[in-house]
Amino acid sequence: MQSLYLFLNEKKIIIGIRISQENFSKYNNIEVFPLYAVTNIVDHYENPGI
C-alpha cells in the first residue's frame, strides 16, 4: 500500500480507494472496499452518510 500513499501524496489527492479481498476498512486517508461491494463505491460517494 506504500505505492498508493506515494501516489496520493504526489498528486495531492485527499482520499484513496483500494479494492481488496479484505472487509470494509479505512487506513488513514485510504478507504478499502471488498471485491463484492465494488458497485457500492459510487453510491458511497454520491450519498455519504446513508
N, C-alpha and C positions, 0 to 999 in steps of 0.2 A: 504494500500500500504506500510505500515511500514515493514511488513514481507519481501516484495520484496527488500526494501532498505537494511534491515539487511542481507539478503541472498547475495546481491551483494557485500556488504562490507566484509562479512566473507570469501567469495570465491574469493575476489579481481577481480570481473568481472566489466568491464568498462561500458557496455551498457546492459540494461534490456529491455525486450519486454513484454508488457501487452496487452492481448486481452480482449476487453471490448465492451459494447454496446455504449460507447461514440464514438464521431467522432475522426478522426486523431488528435493527440496532442502529446506533449512532456513535461515531468516534469523532470527537471534536466537531469539525465542520463537514464531515462526510456521513451521509445517510446511506444505510445498507438496506437494500430491498432483496428479498429472496426471489429466485427464478420464477416461482409460481405466481408471484404478485407483480410482475413487470407491468401488466396492464393498469395497475393501481398508481403508477408513478404520476401520470398526467393528472388524474383525479386528485392526488395528494397535493399537488402544487396549484391546481386551479381552485380548489376548495379547502384551504388549510383549516384545520380545527374540526373537520367533520369526520 
